[in-house]
Amino acid sequence: MTKVVTSGKTVEDAVKQGLSQLGVSRERVTVNVLEQPSKGFLGWLGVKKAKVELTLLSDPSPETTHAAEHHVSTQAPIVGQAVVTEAEPVTQEVRTSKEASTGHADPYEEAVRFIHETAAGMGLDVEVDVRHRKDESILDISGPSLGMLIGRRGQTLDALQYLTNIVANRHSDKFIRIVLDAEQFRARRQKTLEDLADRLANQAIRYGKEVVLEPMPSQERKLIHAKLQQHALVRTYSKGDEPNRRVVIAKK
């Protein structure tokens, strides 16, 4: 066996495993880093291990060995230089990886990559379509069994949207806003909230009492306020602190 591919939590762990399989020391192989490790989503979803390829150097002939020994005895400083040269492939790979991580990657490509990795960690195979608007970009997620990705009342989708915005803005010189959608959930949720606003407004008028809604995220509270903003008989306001802030519908 002259070549092995191994994985580990770090590049060094992967190299050690390869050396163990080959039964040789570090000086007897060349190392090619195939993949750098990645922590993934929330430290556990979509985690990627480091992957390296170790190639065993060919055994020197007796003549070559004798010549090398003579060379070392007469020019000792070259030994140190040879060791540095042997270690250069790994050093260069790590340096290249660091440069890539701090380069000008496309924020939308990084956002899509993050969504793919997160979905894969949840056992989902998804596609992401990017649509740009004036003030925001819509990343529309499609695929089978997206209920897990959407979550109860969109809570998981909202959390993923928050993290995706963080990832994208790390790679952007100016602030960008990304909205995630899946199976037209945003439009369906808006229709549900607008119908709820009309129904509870009628209830407030009928009984003359304030109607307090359950806690909602800010974007959903805005939909309720916007729906009833021009209503002739009711007004709305919010009370409480996040994450328990609520909309109140009261008769004028």
TIRO-369397 format. One line per field, with one value per residue (C-alpha): residue number from 1; y, x, z. Coordinates in nm, 3 decimals. Layout:
BEGIN
resi [NUM;...]
yy [Y;...]
xx [X;...]
zz [Z;...]
//
This chain:
BEGIN
resi [1;2;3;4;5;6;7;8;9;10;11;12;13;14;15;16;17;18;19;20;21;22;23;24;25;26;27;28;29;30;31;32;33;34;35;36;37;38;39;40;41;42;43;44;45;46;47;48;49;50;51;52;53;54;55;56;57;58;59;60;61;62;63;64;65;66;67;68;69;70;71;72;73;74;75;76;77;78;79;80;81;82;83;84;85;86;87;88;89;90;91;92;93;94;95;96;97;98;99;100;101;102;103;104;105;106;107;108;109;110;111;112;113;114;115;116;117;118;119;120;121;122;123;124;125;126;127;128;129;130;131;132;133;134;135;136;137;138;139;140;141;142;143;144;145;146;147;148;149;150;151;152;153;154;155;156;157;158;159;160;161;162;163;164;165;166;167;168;169;170;171;172;173;174;175;176;177;178;179;180;181;182;183;184;185;186;187;188;189;190;191;192;193;194;195;196;197;198;199;200;201;202;203;204;205;206;207;208;209;210;211;212;213;214;215;216;217;218;219;220;221;222;223;224;225;226;227;228;229;230;231;232;233;234;235;236;237;238;239;240;241;242;243;244;245;246;247;248;249;250;251;252]
yy [0.000;0.326;0.569;0.618;0.869;0.932;1.165;1.334;1.624;1.822;1.793;1.673;1.399;1.279;1.275;1.073;0.814;0.784;0.742;0.472;0.282;0.302;0.229;0.501;0.835;1.179;1.211;0.906;1.052;1.347;1.497;1.646;1.814;1.727;1.894;2.133;2.062;2.255;2.299;2.309;2.451;2.511;2.311;1.973;1.986;1.936;1.890;1.809;1.631;1.705;1.469;1.408;1.189;1.040;0.903;0.684;0.795;0.529;0.351;0.479;0.235;0.136;0.358;0.650;0.589;0.585;0.905;1.071;0.976;1.122;1.435;1.477;1.429;1.693;1.944;1.913;2.241;2.096;1.842;2.117;2.260;1.921;1.887;2.228;2.139;1.812;1.996;2.260;2.080;2.082;2.437;2.563;2.390;2.540;2.885;2.856;2.754;3.055;3.290;3.144;3.184;3.553;3.631;3.805;3.514;3.585;3.636;3.476;3.170;3.136;3.171;2.901;2.676;2.724;2.631;2.320;2.208;2.273;2.088;1.798;1.778;1.742;1.467;1.691;1.735;2.086;2.333;2.709;2.972;3.328;3.627;3.982;4.275;4.640;4.615;4.241;3.905;3.606;3.262;3.020;2.667;2.373;2.000;1.713;1.708;2.073;2.076;2.005;2.301;2.534;2.431;2.528;2.857;2.909;2.924;2.700;2.886;3.218;3.087;2.962;3.300;3.480;3.261;3.283;3.662;3.641;3.409;3.625;3.954;3.810;3.800;4.136;4.488;4.636;4.516;4.283;4.145;3.790;3.646;3.269;3.112;2.750;2.615;2.972;2.965;3.344;3.418;3.154;3.281;3.640;3.537;3.349;3.651;3.897;3.675;3.649;4.030;4.080;3.816;3.951;4.310;4.210;4.042;4.359;4.563;4.315;4.284;4.625;4.469;4.461;4.145;4.038;3.813;3.553;3.651;3.699;3.789;4.150;4.080;3.911;4.190;4.436;4.241;4.271;4.644;4.705;4.512;4.714;5.049;5.201;5.029;5.276;5.117;4.961;5.048;4.832;4.860;4.627;4.558;4.347;4.265;4.027;3.740;3.780;4.103;4.092;4.284;4.432;4.515;4.773;4.953;5.323]
xx [0.000;0.160;-0.130;-0.415;-0.697;-0.797;-1.027;-1.013;-1.146;-0.838;-0.582;-0.323;-0.558;-0.618;-0.242;-0.175;-0.434;-0.276;0.072;-0.062;-0.215;0.105;0.324;0.575;0.694;0.596;0.923;0.832;0.519;0.390;0.063;-0.214;-0.502;-0.822;-1.077;-1.048;-1.271;-1.595;-1.796;-2.130;-2.462;-2.482;-2.163;-2.316;-2.538;-2.345;-2.009;-1.725;-1.406;-1.066;-0.959;-0.600;-0.417;-0.083;0.153;0.443;0.780;0.972;1.255;1.599;1.844;2.164;2.373;2.138;2.140;2.522;2.540;2.281;2.472;2.792;2.601;2.460;2.798;2.965;2.680;2.477;2.284;2.097;1.927;1.731;1.642;1.520;1.289;1.137;1.083;0.913;0.668;0.588;0.289;0.079;0.183;0.094;-0.245;-0.332;-0.220;-0.432;-0.733;-0.693;-0.666;-0.981;-1.172;-1.085;-1.123;-1.411;-1.652;-1.995;-2.234;-2.529;-2.326;-2.214;-2.576;-2.693;-2.404;-2.499;-2.863;-2.758;-2.528;-2.793;-3.061;-2.824;-2.760;-3.136;-3.150;-3.309;-3.213;-3.315;-3.274;-3.238;-3.351;-3.219;-3.434;-3.310;-3.538;-3.465;-3.412;-3.381;-3.314;-3.547;-3.395;-3.672;-3.613;-3.777;-3.767;-3.953;-4.057;-3.987;-4.214;-3.915;-3.730;-4.029;-4.120;-4.421;-4.557;-4.231;-4.013;-3.739;-3.742;-3.712;-3.415;-3.247;-3.313;-3.146;-2.835;-2.824;-2.817;-2.522;-2.333;-2.404;-2.309;-1.976;-1.885;-2.034;-1.887;-2.235;-2.542;-2.770;-3.107;-3.208;-3.557;-3.601;-3.916;-4.022;-4.330;-4.473;-4.494;-4.453;-4.755;-4.968;-4.869;-4.949;-5.296;-5.355;-5.253;-5.460;-5.768;-5.696;-5.669;-6.011;-6.175;-6.035;-6.115;-6.480;-6.460;-6.324;-6.608;-6.875;-6.778;-6.614;-6.309;-5.945;-5.825;-5.472;-5.299;-5.038;-4.668;-4.541;-4.211;-4.182;-4.246;-4.577;-4.684;-4.618;-4.857;-5.135;-5.074;-5.064;-5.385;-5.584;-5.407;-5.691;-5.973;-6.243;-6.344;-6.035;-5.674;-5.372;-5.065;-4.800;-4.712;-4.460;-4.096;-3.937;-3.986;-4.328;-4.434;-4.797;-5.039;-5.348;-5.660;-5.884;-6.204;-6.158]
zz [0.000;-0.115;-0.076;0.175;0.224;0.586;0.782;1.120;1.325;1.226;0.948;1.200;1.329;0.973;0.901;1.217;1.114;0.772;0.920;1.151;0.859;0.657;0.958;0.876;1.011;0.879;0.680;0.470;0.309;0.115;0.237;0.026;0.214;0.025;0.255;0.549;0.854;0.900;1.219;1.037;1.160;1.538;1.577;1.485;1.175;0.855;1.028;0.786;0.886;0.746;0.467;0.358;0.112;0.216;-0.048;0.058;-0.075;-0.267;-0.083;-0.182;-0.344;-0.149;-0.376;-0.320;0.054;0.063;-0.142;0.080;0.395;0.250;0.149;0.499;0.663;0.447;0.425;0.745;0.705;0.404;0.632;0.800;0.462;0.340;0.641;0.574;0.210;0.310;0.533;0.273;0.105;0.426;0.517;0.172;0.180;0.520;0.406;0.090;0.295;0.526;0.232;0.082;0.409;0.429;0.059;-0.114;-0.145;-0.290;0.007;-0.173;-0.271;0.090;0.208;-0.033;0.071;0.437;0.367;0.174;0.457;0.722;0.526;0.464;0.839;0.885;0.622;0.356;-0.008;-0.116;-0.399;-0.343;-0.593;-0.541;-0.642;-0.588;-0.504;-0.439;-0.063;-0.005;-0.166;-0.149;-0.113;-0.205;-0.075;-0.252;-0.198;-0.032;0.335;0.413;0.716;0.940;0.790;0.830;1.183;1.391;1.255;1.071;1.383;1.240;0.909;1.095;1.296;0.980;0.814;1.105;1.083;0.703;0.724;0.963;0.726;0.418;0.584;0.696;0.326;0.224;0.244;0.291;0.477;0.282;0.388;0.303;0.341;0.336;0.197;0.150;-0.027;-0.036;0.343;0.377;0.156;0.328;0.673;0.575;0.456;0.783;0.994;0.792;0.829;1.202;1.228;1.063;1.282;1.608;1.507;1.471;1.809;1.971;1.813;1.914;2.280;2.328;2.494;2.404;2.233;2.320;2.069;2.151;2.136;1.780;1.613;1.499;1.128;1.211;1.446;1.163;0.938;1.199;1.246;0.871;0.810;1.067;1.025;0.822;1.012;1.108;1.439;1.595;1.670;1.746;1.964;2.104;2.465;2.653;2.595;2.348;2.302;2.465;2.294;2.181;1.960;2.125;1.925;2.094;1.997;1.912]
//
